[in-house]
């Protein structure tokens, strides 16, 4: 998607077009960059700028842009053994092991928000150590997931630096790392300060030694690494109880196709180019366009829905009843249908075309029932 497009409008249309470009640039390009700069500043500067507001803005906006990006760029929920349409991606996380992914993601998110929202004086040192360990696990997932999606960001067909939308996931992963560094560092420094205060207030020499020992541990992320062992064991037990197995966190990546850690070979992709209704049937959201079955078009396997079969059955009827008119319509369609199919590049565009075609579909069905003796038989045999 190139945001630098030429406009040949005047007056109000030109103003609206420019306003839309400014809005798009501000929302999808400028705001993530500003948030990233502020998060970087908070990691290193002494005076922090609205850190909690930035936390919620980063997470909420980041997730919205993330899912929008995956949808626009045609990352589907299809498993590796399901054929996708040319230009689509299979799901990056195997559905069989999605619980493993959600468990690790939930642990990382809970740890981050605990460190961010609970004051250090209300968080016991051991609980803080487990929260830091959970944050470390969450960032390992963050890193591996970003690497896993690398083919999405860096393919030649969709160079990430030419498309601001496709940069959003990378920016989100980077900001989660920045937030983790900020709140992890903040927690360690506050725990050290608390230990100094407790040492100063302690009356007993033994108590002073205990606080001094806790301070020494808090000085290094060693406590978090020690807490990793029981936390990792607990995660393994939970995954085993839910039928994921000890290898669940690995298989959620490897039991996929199209991605960095994928080890499965998917079936050949399906053809849909050359016919815009074929593109709609294959590329739209399935709960709307309702694909019915596979069909055969000029020796190639395609996805077929009711709208496509009705349109083709009407064309067949037209060729039988009015061949001269059919040739003119066919000539017009051949010159305009293929270019139209080339711009139906997202599920949302396919959905829009499907809805716009609905009145014509009903008209075609009415004509079939009016002039064909076996309309349903004619419709059902299309692309068989």
NORTA-V308430 format. One record per residue. SS is DSSP state (alpha for helix, beta for strand, coil for the rest). PSI is psi as a letter, one per 40 degrees, with the letter a starting at -180 (none if undefined). Layout:
BEGIN
{{SS	PSI} {SS	PSI}}
END
This chain:
BEGIN
{{coil	h} {coil	h} {coil	e} {coil	g} {coil	i} {coil	h} {coil	i} {coil	f} {coil	i} {coil	i} {alpha	b} {alpha	d} {alpha	d} {alpha	d} {alpha	d} {alpha	d} {alpha	d} {alpha	d} {alpha	d} {alpha	d} {alpha	d} {alpha	d} {alpha	d} {alpha	d} {alpha	d} {alpha	d} {alpha	d} {alpha	e} {alpha	d} {alpha	d} {alpha	d} {alpha	d} {alpha	d} {alpha	d} {alpha	d} {alpha	d} {alpha	d} {alpha	d} {alpha	d} {alpha	d} {alpha	d} {alpha	d} {alpha	d} {alpha	d} {coil	i} {coil	d} {coil	h} {coil	i} {coil	h} {coil	g} {alpha	d} {alpha	d} {alpha	d} {alpha	d} {alpha	d} {alpha	d} {alpha	d} {alpha	d} {alpha	d} {alpha	d} {alpha	d} {alpha	d} {alpha	d} {alpha	d} {alpha	d} {alpha	d} {alpha	d} {alpha	d} {alpha	d} {alpha	d} {alpha	d} {alpha	d} {coil	e} {coil	f} {beta	h} {coil	i} {coil	e} {coil	h} {coil	i} {coil	d} {coil	e} {coil	h} {coil	h} {coil	i} {beta	i} {coil	h} {coil	e} {coil	i} {beta	i} {coil	i} {coil	h} {coil	e} {coil	h} {coil	h} {alpha	d} {alpha	d} {alpha	f} {alpha	d} {alpha	d} {alpha	d} {alpha	d} {alpha	d} {alpha	d} {alpha	d} {alpha	d} {alpha	d} {alpha	d} {alpha	d} {alpha	d} {alpha	d} {alpha	d} {alpha	d} {alpha	d} {alpha	d} {alpha	d} {alpha	d} {alpha	d} {coil	h} {coil	i} {alpha	d} {alpha	e} {alpha	e} {coil	h} {coil	i} {alpha	d} {alpha	d} {alpha	d} {alpha	d} {alpha	d} {alpha	d} {alpha	d} {alpha	d} {alpha	d} {alpha	d} {alpha	d} {alpha	d} {alpha	d} {alpha	d} {alpha	d} {alpha	d} {alpha	d} {alpha	d} {alpha	d} {alpha	d} {alpha	d} {alpha	d} {alpha	d} {alpha	d} {coil	e} {alpha	d} {alpha	d} {alpha	d} {alpha	d} {alpha	e} {coil	i} {coil	d} {coil	d} {coil	g} {coil	h} {alpha	d} {alpha	e} {alpha	e} {coil	h} {alpha	d} {alpha	d} {alpha	e} {alpha	d} {alpha	d} {alpha	d} {alpha	d} {alpha	d} {alpha	d} {alpha	d} {alpha	d} {alpha	d} {alpha	d} {alpha	d} {alpha	d} {alpha	d} {alpha	d} {alpha	d} {alpha	d} {alpha	d} {alpha	d} {alpha	d} {alpha	d} {alpha	d} {alpha	d} {alpha	d} {alpha	d} {alpha	d} {alpha	d} {alpha	d} {alpha	d} {alpha	d} {alpha	d} {alpha	d} {alpha	d} {alpha	d} {alpha	d} {alpha	e} {coil	h} {coil	d} {coil	h} {alpha	d} {alpha	d} {alpha	d} {alpha	d} {alpha	d} {alpha	d} {alpha	d} {alpha	d} {alpha	d} {alpha	d} {alpha	d} {alpha	d} {alpha	d} {alpha	d} {coil	d} {coil	i} {coil	e} {alpha	d} {alpha	d} {alpha	d} {alpha	d} {alpha	d} {alpha	e} {alpha	d} {alpha	d} {alpha	d} {alpha	d} {alpha	d} {alpha	d} {alpha	d} {alpha	d} {alpha	d} {alpha	d} {alpha	d} {alpha	d} {alpha	d} {alpha	d} {coil	e} {coil	e} {coil	d} {coil	i} {coil	d} {coil	e} {alpha	d} {alpha	d} {alpha	d} {alpha	d} {alpha	d} {alpha	d} {alpha	d} {coil	f} {coil	i} {coil	i} {coil	e} {coil	i} {coil	d} {coil	e} {coil	i} {coil	e} {coil	i} {coil	h} {coil	i} {coil	i} {coil	i} {coil	i} {beta	i} {coil	h} {coil	e} {coil	i} {coil	e} {coil	h} {alpha	d} {alpha	d} {alpha	d} {alpha	d} {alpha	d} {alpha	d} {alpha	d} {alpha	e} {coil	i} {coil	h} {alpha	d} {alpha	e} {alpha	d} {alpha	e} {coil	g} {beta	h} {beta	d} {beta	i} {beta	i} {beta	i} {beta	h} {beta	h} {coil	f} {coil	e} {beta	i} {beta	h} {beta	i} {beta	h} {beta	h} {beta	i} {alpha	d} {alpha	d} {alpha	d} {alpha	d} {alpha	d} {alpha	d} {alpha	d} {alpha	d} {alpha	d} {alpha	d} {alpha	d} {alpha	d} {alpha	d} {alpha	d} {alpha	d} {alpha	d} {coil	g} {alpha	d} {alpha	d} {alpha	d} {alpha	d} {alpha	d} {alpha	d} {alpha	d} {alpha	d} {alpha	d} {alpha	d} {alpha	d} {alpha	d} {alpha	d} {alpha	d} {alpha	d} {alpha	d} {alpha	d} {alpha	d} {alpha	d} {alpha	d} {alpha	e} {coil	g} {coil	e} {coil	i} {alpha	d} {alpha	d} {alpha	d} {alpha	d} {alpha	d} {alpha	d} {alpha	d} {alpha	d} {alpha	d} {alpha	d} {alpha	e} {alpha	d} {alpha	d} {alpha	d} {alpha	d} {alpha	d} {alpha	d} {alpha	d} {alpha	d} {alpha	d} {alpha	d} {alpha	d} {alpha	d} {alpha	d} {alpha	e} {coil	h} {coil	d} {coil	g} {alpha	d} {alpha	d} {alpha	d} {alpha	d} {alpha	d} {alpha	d} {coil	e} {coil	h} {coil	f} {coil	none}}
END
